[in-house]
Amino acid sequence: MKTVVSDSTTIITLLNIDKTEILSNIFSAVYIPKKVYNEIVTDEKIKLNTKFFIPKEIKDKKLYKLLSKSLDAGESEAIVLAKELNLSLIIDEKKGRKIASSLKINIFGFIGLLVLNYKKAFLTKKQTLDIFYKAKEKGFRVSENLEKEFLELNPLKNH
């Protein structure tokens, strides 16, 4: 199994629907920069397993400063950390994804994780769709186009 870096959105979504195994099915650890950790753990009821969600400091303050002119602090740190560690990045926000891609960082988001879990047989088609709709109920936002694309994926068709 491999490791990955994550921004806060997908982790918060998975915590909200109690489905963090979507990450642990595929990864042995998820590195999260300090600012992302602080975004996630906003109240003392939220407990992160820090053996799996590993807080990590960034080193490249120049790149962080440059990115933070157009992205929020957590996204900026997540991109910097993925670049520093040469790891893939879980990020859902369109602008952050575009910037990460331009820096040659491999990216995917919440929907990509669902598809990966389904393809690796960790989830059935019904479970995949149930998790998607539950996340939407809890505030996960997705464009109409992306939702349509996801629902029309070959393995998920005819739901």
Biotite code that builds the C-alpha atoms (Angstrom):
import biotite.structure as struc

atoms = struc.array([
    struc.Atom([0.000, 0.000, 0.000], chain_id="A", res_id=1, res_name="MET", atom_name="CA", element="C"),
    struc.Atom([1.121, 3.517, -0.584], chain_id="A", res_id=2, res_name="LYS", atom_name="CA", element="C"),
    struc.Atom([0.833, 6.913, 1.012], chain_id="A", res_id=3, res_name="THR", atom_name="CA", element="C"),
    struc.Atom([-0.835, 10.071, -0.228], chain_id="A", res_id=4, res_name="VAL", atom_name="CA", element="C"),
    struc.Atom([-1.260, 13.724, 0.774], chain_id="A", res_id=5, res_name="VAL", atom_name="CA", element="C"),
    struc.Atom([-4.727, 15.166, 1.339], chain_id="A", res_id=6, res_name="SER", atom_name="CA", element="C"),
    struc.Atom([-6.448, 18.503, 1.555], chain_id="A", res_id=7, res_name="ASP", atom_name="CA", element="C"),
    struc.Atom([-9.229, 18.782, 4.141], chain_id="A", res_id=8, res_name="SER", atom_name="CA", element="C"),
    struc.Atom([-12.420, 18.577, 2.034], chain_id="A", res_id=9, res_name="THR", atom_name="CA", element="C"),
    struc.Atom([-12.425, 14.842, 1.307], chain_id="A", res_id=10, res_name="THR", atom_name="CA", element="C"),
    struc.Atom([-11.366, 13.921, 4.844], chain_id="A", res_id=11, res_name="ILE", atom_name="CA", element="C"),
    struc.Atom([-14.106, 16.129, 6.334], chain_id="A", res_id=12, res_name="ILE", atom_name="CA", element="C"),
    struc.Atom([-16.648, 14.606, 3.936], chain_id="A", res_id=13, res_name="THR", atom_name="CA", element="C"),
    struc.Atom([-15.612, 11.077, 4.952], chain_id="A", res_id=14, res_name="LEU", atom_name="CA", element="C"),
    struc.Atom([-15.661, 11.949, 8.664], chain_id="A", res_id=15, res_name="LEU", atom_name="CA", element="C"),
    struc.Atom([-19.154, 13.448, 8.269], chain_id="A", res_id=16, res_name="ASN", atom_name="CA", element="C"),
    struc.Atom([-20.478, 10.190, 6.828], chain_id="A", res_id=17, res_name="ILE", atom_name="CA", element="C"),
    struc.Atom([-18.293, 7.926, 8.997], chain_id="A", res_id=18, res_name="ASP", atom_name="CA", element="C"),
    struc.Atom([-16.528, 6.342, 6.012], chain_id="A", res_id=19, res_name="LYS", atom_name="CA", element="C"),
    struc.Atom([-12.790, 6.958, 6.474], chain_id="A", res_id=20, res_name="THR", atom_name="CA", element="C"),
    struc.Atom([-12.187, 3.356, 5.369], chain_id="A", res_id=21, res_name="GLU", atom_name="CA", element="C"),
    struc.Atom([-12.595, 4.741, 1.843], chain_id="A", res_id=22, res_name="ILE", atom_name="CA", element="C"),
    struc.Atom([-9.028, 5.998, 2.403], chain_id="A", res_id=23, res_name="LEU", atom_name="CA", element="C"),
    struc.Atom([-7.637, 3.159, 4.533], chain_id="A", res_id=24, res_name="SER", atom_name="CA", element="C"),
    struc.Atom([-8.827, 0.558, 2.005], chain_id="A", res_id=25, res_name="ASN", atom_name="CA", element="C"),
    struc.Atom([-6.343, 2.010, -0.474], chain_id="A", res_id=26, res_name="ILE", atom_name="CA", element="C"),
    struc.Atom([-3.630, 3.827, 1.491], chain_id="A", res_id=27, res_name="PHE", atom_name="CA", element="C"),
    struc.Atom([-1.397, 2.853, 4.387], chain_id="A", res_id=28, res_name="SER", atom_name="CA", element="C"),
    struc.Atom([-1.164, 6.503, 5.493], chain_id="A", res_id=29, res_name="ALA", atom_name="CA", element="C"),
    struc.Atom([-2.404, 9.965, 4.580], chain_id="A", res_id=30, res_name="VAL", atom_name="CA", element="C"),
    struc.Atom([-0.071, 12.898, 5.163], chain_id="A", res_id=31, res_name="TYR", atom_name="CA", element="C"),
    struc.Atom([-1.821, 16.107, 6.075], chain_id="A", res_id=32, res_name="ILE", atom_name="CA", element="C"),
    struc.Atom([-0.110, 19.452, 6.492], chain_id="A", res_id=33, res_name="PRO", atom_name="CA", element="C"),
    struc.Atom([-0.565, 21.349, 9.764], chain_id="A", res_id=34, res_name="LYS", atom_name="CA", element="C"),
    struc.Atom([-3.106, 23.831, 8.381], chain_id="A", res_id=35, res_name="LYS", atom_name="CA", element="C"),
    struc.Atom([-5.236, 20.996, 6.977], chain_id="A", res_id=36, res_name="VAL", atom_name="CA", element="C"),
    struc.Atom([-5.073, 19.210, 10.344], chain_id="A", res_id=37, res_name="TYR", atom_name="CA", element="C"),
    struc.Atom([-6.283, 22.415, 12.016], chain_id="A", res_id=38, res_name="ASN", atom_name="CA", element="C"),
    struc.Atom([-9.139, 22.774, 9.481], chain_id="A", res_id=39, res_name="GLU", atom_name="CA", element="C"),
    struc.Atom([-10.292, 19.223, 10.218], chain_id="A", res_id=40, res_name="ILE", atom_name="CA", element="C"),
    struc.Atom([-9.954, 19.204, 14.001], chain_id="A", res_id=41, res_name="VAL", atom_name="CA", element="C"),
    struc.Atom([-12.095, 22.268, 14.621], chain_id="A", res_id=42, res_name="THR", atom_name="CA", element="C"),
    struc.Atom([-13.641, 20.940, 17.804], chain_id="A", res_id=43, res_name="ASP", atom_name="CA", element="C"),
    struc.Atom([-12.526, 18.470, 20.428], chain_id="A", res_id=44, res_name="GLU", atom_name="CA", element="C"),
    struc.Atom([-15.139, 15.879, 19.404], chain_id="A", res_id=45, res_name="LYS", atom_name="CA", element="C"),
    struc.Atom([-13.234, 15.238, 16.188], chain_id="A", res_id=46, res_name="ILE", atom_name="CA", element="C"),
    struc.Atom([-10.478, 12.731, 16.806], chain_id="A", res_id=47, res_name="LYS", atom_name="CA", element="C"),
    struc.Atom([-8.128, 11.825, 13.990], chain_id="A", res_id=48, res_name="LEU", atom_name="CA", element="C"),
    struc.Atom([-6.088, 8.664, 14.084], chain_id="A", res_id=49, res_name="ASN", atom_name="CA", element="C"),
    struc.Atom([-2.666, 10.313, 13.778], chain_id="A", res_id=50, res_name="THR", atom_name="CA", element="C"),
    struc.Atom([-1.025, 6.969, 12.986], chain_id="A", res_id=51, res_name="LYS", atom_name="CA", element="C"),
    struc.Atom([-3.040, 6.986, 9.733], chain_id="A", res_id=52, res_name="PHE", atom_name="CA", element="C"),
    struc.Atom([-3.621, 10.732, 9.217], chain_id="A", res_id=53, res_name="PHE", atom_name="CA", element="C"),
    struc.Atom([-0.067, 11.910, 9.773], chain_id="A", res_id=54, res_name="ILE", atom_name="CA", element="C"),
    struc.Atom([0.419, 15.658, 10.366], chain_id="A", res_id=55, res_name="PRO", atom_name="CA", element="C"),
    struc.Atom([3.514, 16.931, 8.594], chain_id="A", res_id=56, res_name="LYS", atom_name="CA", element="C"),
    struc.Atom([5.199, 20.324, 8.308], chain_id="A", res_id=57, res_name="GLU", atom_name="CA", element="C"),
    struc.Atom([6.002, 21.808, 4.916], chain_id="A", res_id=58, res_name="ILE", atom_name="CA", element="C"),
    struc.Atom([9.481, 23.096, 4.134], chain_id="A", res_id=59, res_name="LYS", atom_name="CA", element="C"),
    struc.Atom([9.067, 25.173, 0.961], chain_id="A", res_id=60, res_name="ASP", atom_name="CA", element="C"),
    struc.Atom([7.744, 28.427, 2.427], chain_id="A", res_id=61, res_name="LYS", atom_name="CA", element="C"),
    struc.Atom([8.358, 30.309, -0.856], chain_id="A", res_id=62, res_name="LYS", atom_name="CA", element="C"),
    struc.Atom([6.061, 28.043, -2.849], chain_id="A", res_id=63, res_name="LEU", atom_name="CA", element="C"),
    struc.Atom([3.504, 28.172, -0.021], chain_id="A", res_id=64, res_name="TYR", atom_name="CA", element="C"),
    struc.Atom([3.538, 31.980, -0.057], chain_id="A", res_id=65, res_name="LYS", atom_name="CA", element="C"),
    struc.Atom([3.092, 32.032, -3.838], chain_id="A", res_id=66, res_name="LEU", atom_name="CA", element="C"),
    struc.Atom([0.204, 29.533, -3.788], chain_id="A", res_id=67, res_name="LEU", atom_name="CA", element="C"),
    struc.Atom([-1.537, 31.203, -0.846], chain_id="A", res_id=68, res_name="SER", atom_name="CA", element="C"),
    struc.Atom([-2.058, 34.318, -2.968], chain_id="A", res_id=69, res_name="LYS", atom_name="CA", element="C"),
    struc.Atom([-4.767, 32.449, -4.879], chain_id="A", res_id=70, res_name="SER", atom_name="CA", element="C"),
    struc.Atom([-5.673, 29.438, -2.688], chain_id="A", res_id=71, res_name="LEU", atom_name="CA", element="C"),
    struc.Atom([-6.607, 28.969, 0.952], chain_id="A", res_id=72, res_name="ASP", atom_name="CA", element="C"),
    struc.Atom([-3.903, 28.038, 3.456], chain_id="A", res_id=73, res_name="ALA", atom_name="CA", element="C"),
    struc.Atom([-4.801, 24.335, 3.689], chain_id="A", res_id=74, res_name="GLY", atom_name="CA", element="C"),
    struc.Atom([-4.912, 23.811, -0.063], chain_id="A", res_id=75, res_name="GLU", atom_name="CA", element="C"),
    struc.Atom([-1.625, 25.672, -0.470], chain_id="A", res_id=76, res_name="SER", atom_name="CA", element="C"),
    struc.Atom([0.127, 23.560, 2.162], chain_id="A", res_id=77, res_name="GLU", atom_name="CA", element="C"),
    struc.Atom([-1.339, 20.329, 0.757], chain_id="A", res_id=78, res_name="ALA", atom_name="CA", element="C"),
    struc.Atom([-0.004, 21.116, -2.714], chain_id="A", res_id=79, res_name="ILE", atom_name="CA", element="C"),
    struc.Atom([3.419, 22.055, -1.316], chain_id="A", res_id=80, res_name="VAL", atom_name="CA", element="C"),
    struc.Atom([3.568, 18.854, 0.761], chain_id="A", res_id=81, res_name="LEU", atom_name="CA", element="C"),
    struc.Atom([2.558, 16.638, -2.185], chain_id="A", res_id=82, res_name="ALA", atom_name="CA", element="C"),
    struc.Atom([5.249, 18.318, -4.281], chain_id="A", res_id=83, res_name="LYS", atom_name="CA", element="C"),
    struc.Atom([7.893, 17.944, -1.546], chain_id="A", res_id=84, res_name="GLU", atom_name="CA", element="C"),
    struc.Atom([7.103, 14.267, -0.922], chain_id="A", res_id=85, res_name="LEU", atom_name="CA", element="C"),
    struc.Atom([6.463, 13.482, -4.592], chain_id="A", res_id=86, res_name="ASN", atom_name="CA", element="C"),
    struc.Atom([3.101, 11.917, -3.696], chain_id="A", res_id=87, res_name="LEU", atom_name="CA", element="C"),
    struc.Atom([-0.379, 12.030, -5.195], chain_id="A", res_id=88, res_name="SER", atom_name="CA", element="C"),
    struc.Atom([-2.804, 14.586, -3.777], chain_id="A", res_id=89, res_name="LEU", atom_name="CA", element="C"),
    struc.Atom([-6.449, 14.221, -2.791], chain_id="A", res_id=90, res_name="ILE", atom_name="CA", element="C"),
    struc.Atom([-8.063, 17.556, -3.552], chain_id="A", res_id=91, res_name="ILE", atom_name="CA", element="C"),
    struc.Atom([-11.567, 18.459, -4.702], chain_id="A", res_id=92, res_name="ASP", atom_name="CA", element="C"),
    struc.Atom([-11.564, 22.215, -5.277], chain_id="A", res_id=93, res_name="GLU", atom_name="CA", element="C"),
    struc.Atom([-11.326, 23.052, -8.962], chain_id="A", res_id=94, res_name="LYS", atom_name="CA", element="C"),
    struc.Atom([-8.762, 25.869, -8.683], chain_id="A", res_id=95, res_name="LYS", atom_name="CA", element="C"),
    struc.Atom([-6.475, 23.834, -6.415], chain_id="A", res_id=96, res_name="GLY", atom_name="CA", element="C"),
    struc.Atom([-6.722, 20.814, -8.722], chain_id="A", res_id=97, res_name="ARG", atom_name="CA", element="C"),
    struc.Atom([-5.747, 22.937, -11.701], chain_id="A", res_id=98, res_name="LYS", atom_name="CA", element="C"),
    struc.Atom([-2.715, 24.397, -9.908], chain_id="A", res_id=99, res_name="ILE", atom_name="CA", element="C"),
    struc.Atom([-1.616, 20.996, -8.560], chain_id="A", res_id=100, res_name="ALA", atom_name="CA", element="C"),
    struc.Atom([-1.883, 19.493, -12.056], chain_id="A", res_id=101, res_name="SER", atom_name="CA", element="C"),
    struc.Atom([0.194, 22.327, -13.484], chain_id="A", res_id=102, res_name="SER", atom_name="CA", element="C"),
    struc.Atom([2.890, 21.382, -10.940], chain_id="A", res_id=103, res_name="LEU", atom_name="CA", element="C"),
    struc.Atom([2.788, 17.794, -12.270], chain_id="A", res_id=104, res_name="LYS", atom_name="CA", element="C"),
    struc.Atom([1.149, 16.430, -9.113], chain_id="A", res_id=105, res_name="ILE", atom_name="CA", element="C"),
    struc.Atom([-1.101, 13.410, -9.628], chain_id="A", res_id=106, res_name="ASN", atom_name="CA", element="C"),
    struc.Atom([-4.530, 14.329, -8.255], chain_id="A", res_id=107, res_name="ILE", atom_name="CA", element="C"),
    struc.Atom([-7.860, 12.780, -7.495], chain_id="A", res_id=108, res_name="PHE", atom_name="CA", element="C"),
    struc.Atom([-10.843, 13.634, -5.357], chain_id="A", res_id=109, res_name="GLY", atom_name="CA", element="C"),
    struc.Atom([-13.720, 12.128, -3.417], chain_id="A", res_id=110, res_name="PHE", atom_name="CA", element="C"),
    struc.Atom([-15.392, 10.668, -6.508], chain_id="A", res_id=111, res_name="ILE", atom_name="CA", element="C"),
    struc.Atom([-12.112, 9.192, -7.720], chain_id="A", res_id=112, res_name="GLY", atom_name="CA", element="C"),
    struc.Atom([-11.699, 7.475, -4.349], chain_id="A", res_id=113, res_name="LEU", atom_name="CA", element="C"),
    struc.Atom([-15.186, 5.986, -4.612], chain_id="A", res_id=114, res_name="LEU", atom_name="CA", element="C"),
    struc.Atom([-14.441, 4.667, -8.098], chain_id="A", res_id=115, res_name="VAL", atom_name="CA", element="C"),
    struc.Atom([-11.108, 3.221, -6.924], chain_id="A", res_id=116, res_name="LEU", atom_name="CA", element="C"),
    struc.Atom([-12.801, 1.482, -3.973], chain_id="A", res_id=117, res_name="ASN", atom_name="CA", element="C"),
    struc.Atom([-15.411, 0.055, -6.323], chain_id="A", res_id=118, res_name="TYR", atom_name="CA", element="C"),
    struc.Atom([-12.851, -1.117, -8.913], chain_id="A", res_id=119, res_name="LYS", atom_name="CA", element="C"),
    struc.Atom([-10.797, -2.827, -6.186], chain_id="A", res_id=120, res_name="LYS", atom_name="CA", element="C"),
    struc.Atom([-13.986, -4.519, -4.896], chain_id="A", res_id=121, res_name="ALA", atom_name="CA", element="C"),
    struc.Atom([-13.983, -2.793, -1.502], chain_id="A", res_id=122, res_name="PHE", atom_name="CA", element="C"),
    struc.Atom([-17.459, -1.470, -2.335], chain_id="A", res_id=123, res_name="LEU", atom_name="CA", element="C"),
    struc.Atom([-20.414, -2.832, -4.258], chain_id="A", res_id=124, res_name="THR", atom_name="CA", element="C"),
    struc.Atom([-22.180, -0.674, -6.823], chain_id="A", res_id=125, res_name="LYS", atom_name="CA", element="C"),
    struc.Atom([-24.987, -0.023, -4.316], chain_id="A", res_id=126, res_name="LYS", atom_name="CA", element="C"),
    struc.Atom([-22.540, 0.933, -1.534], chain_id="A", res_id=127, res_name="GLN", atom_name="CA", element="C"),
    struc.Atom([-20.657, 3.260, -3.899], chain_id="A", res_id=128, res_name="THR", atom_name="CA", element="C"),
    struc.Atom([-23.854, 5.067, -4.881], chain_id="A", res_id=129, res_name="LEU", atom_name="CA", element="C"),
    struc.Atom([-25.173, 5.122, -1.289], chain_id="A", res_id=130, res_name="ASP", atom_name="CA", element="C"),
    struc.Atom([-21.937, 6.754, -0.064], chain_id="A", res_id=131, res_name="ILE", atom_name="CA", element="C"),
    struc.Atom([-22.051, 9.287, -2.896], chain_id="A", res_id=132, res_name="PHE", atom_name="CA", element="C"),
    struc.Atom([-25.644, 10.314, -2.098], chain_id="A", res_id=133, res_name="TYR", atom_name="CA", element="C"),
    struc.Atom([-25.030, 10.342, 1.656], chain_id="A", res_id=134, res_name="LYS", atom_name="CA", element="C"),
    struc.Atom([-22.042, 12.661, 1.128], chain_id="A", res_id=135, res_name="ALA", atom_name="CA", element="C"),
    struc.Atom([-24.225, 14.963, -0.991], chain_id="A", res_id=136, res_name="LYS", atom_name="CA", element="C"),
    struc.Atom([-26.857, 15.019, 1.784], chain_id="A", res_id=137, res_name="GLU", atom_name="CA", element="C"),
    struc.Atom([-24.137, 16.044, 4.244], chain_id="A", res_id=138, res_name="LYS", atom_name="CA", element="C"),
    struc.Atom([-22.961, 18.942, 2.085], chain_id="A", res_id=139, res_name="GLY", atom_name="CA", element="C"),
    struc.Atom([-20.544, 17.486, -0.470], chain_id="A", res_id=140, res_name="PHE", atom_name="CA", element="C"),
    struc.Atom([-20.860, 19.671, -3.546], chain_id="A", res_id=141, res_name="ARG", atom_name="CA", element="C"),
    struc.Atom([-20.346, 18.355, -7.032], chain_id="A", res_id=142, res_name="VAL", atom_name="CA", element="C"),
    struc.Atom([-21.013, 19.951, -10.408], chain_id="A", res_id=143, res_name="SER", atom_name="CA", element="C"),
    struc.Atom([-23.891, 18.582, -12.467], chain_id="A", res_id=144, res_name="GLU", atom_name="CA", element="C"),
    struc.Atom([-21.446, 17.532, -15.178], chain_id="A", res_id=145, res_name="ASN", atom_name="CA", element="C"),
    struc.Atom([-19.183, 15.613, -12.796], chain_id="A", res_id=146, res_name="LEU", atom_name="CA", element="C"),
    struc.Atom([-22.148, 13.932, -11.124], chain_id="A", res_id=147, res_name="GLU", atom_name="CA", element="C"),
    struc.Atom([-23.541, 12.901, -14.514], chain_id="A", res_id=148, res_name="LYS", atom_name="CA", element="C"),
    struc.Atom([-20.115, 11.610, -15.586], chain_id="A", res_id=149, res_name="GLU", atom_name="CA", element="C"),
    struc.Atom([-19.797, 9.615, -12.334], chain_id="A", res_id=150, res_name="PHE", atom_name="CA", element="C"),
    struc.Atom([-23.269, 8.081, -12.607], chain_id="A", res_id=151, res_name="LEU", atom_name="CA", element="C"),
    struc.Atom([-22.677, 7.158, -16.246], chain_id="A", res_id=152, res_name="GLU", atom_name="CA", element="C"),
    struc.Atom([-19.397, 5.345, -15.552], chain_id="A", res_id=153, res_name="LEU", atom_name="CA", element="C"),
    struc.Atom([-19.653, 1.922, -17.101], chain_id="A", res_id=154, res_name="ASN", atom_name="CA", element="C"),
    struc.Atom([-19.536, -0.107, -13.860], chain_id="A", res_id=155, res_name="PRO", atom_name="CA", element="C"),
    struc.Atom([-22.077, 2.185, -12.158], chain_id="A", res_id=156, res_name="LEU", atom_name="CA", element="C"),
    struc.Atom([-24.611, 2.435, -15.019], chain_id="A", res_id=157, res_name="LYS", atom_name="CA", element="C"),
    struc.Atom([-28.173, 1.227, -14.560], chain_id="A", res_id=158, res_name="ASN", atom_name="CA", element="C"),
    struc.Atom([-28.410, 2.208, -10.900], chain_id="A", res_id=159, res_name="HIS", atom_name="CA", element="C"),
])
